[in-house]
Amino acid sequence: MGADQTGTDQTGTEAAGTGERWRVAVDRGICVGSGMCVHHAPEDFTLDTARQARPRTPETRPNAPVLRAAEGCPVEAISLTLIPTGTPVFPPAD
């Protein structure tokens, strides 16, 4: 199986030897606190006392749960970018 642009293979695991990292950010100005991110990636996201999402760490290895969390956010408040280039992973560049 080949790796896609996220550095993950079709099973959702990190492709061997990519060494890529993602910067994970939540735009708290638009986060509505749906909790979908926590549902998809509970090890990577939490809701604070105001019910707004926060990444548990600002960086992560490419992984399917974090990508699903970003894709599942109803207001696209989660952004993923490649470190160090800043190339968008999600939402994709138009």
N, C-alpha and C positions, 0 to 999 in steps of 0.2 A: 504494500500500500504506500502511496506517495503522500508527502506532506502538502497541506494547502498553505495559503498565505499567512495563516495564523501560527504556523509551526506545529500544528497538530495533525495527526493522521486521521483517517476516517473513523477510528474507534474513539477519538476524543482525547488521546493521550499525546504528550509532547513528543515530537519527532526527535529521534536520537541525534545528538550532536548539534542542534540548532543554536543553543546558547542564547536565544532571544529572550527578551524581557518586555513586558507590557507595563506602561504607566496606567493606573486605574484612577479615574476621577469621577466625582459625582457633582453635577451642577445643583447645588442645594437651593438655588433660586427657582428651579422648576420641578424639583423632586416633590412628588405628591404622597410619598410614604405608602405606596401600594404593598410593599414587602415582597414583590416578585423577585427581586435580587436575592433576598435572604432565602426565599424558597428554592431558587435555582443553585445558589452558591453560598450555603450557610457558613462555610469556613472562610469565605472571602468578604462577606458583607454583614453589616449589622444595622439595626435601626436605633437611633439615639432617643432620648426622652421626648423629643419633639416629633418622633416618628419619621425622621428623615434618614435616608441611607447614608452610610459611611463605609468606605472600603476599610477592611481591617489592616491592610498594609497598602502603601501607595504604589507598590510594584509587585508583579507576580510573573511567573513563567506562563507562557501561553497554555491555556487549558479550556476545555469545553464548558465546564460549569460557569466560569466567568463570562465567556462569550454568550452563553445562553441567558445569563442574567442581564447583560447589556441589551441583547436583542429583545428580551422579554419586558423591558422597562416600558410602560405605557406612554411615557413622555420623553423617551430617549435622553434621560438625565445622566446616563452613564457613558463615559467615553473611554476608549482604549486606544493607546498610541504606542508605537514601537519606541523603545529606548535604544540608542540615543537619538535616532533620526527624527522622531516626532511624527512619523508617517502614520496616518489614521488606520486603525484596524476596524473600529466601530465608533460612531457610524462611519460608513465608507465615504471617501471623498466623492463628491459629485462629478 
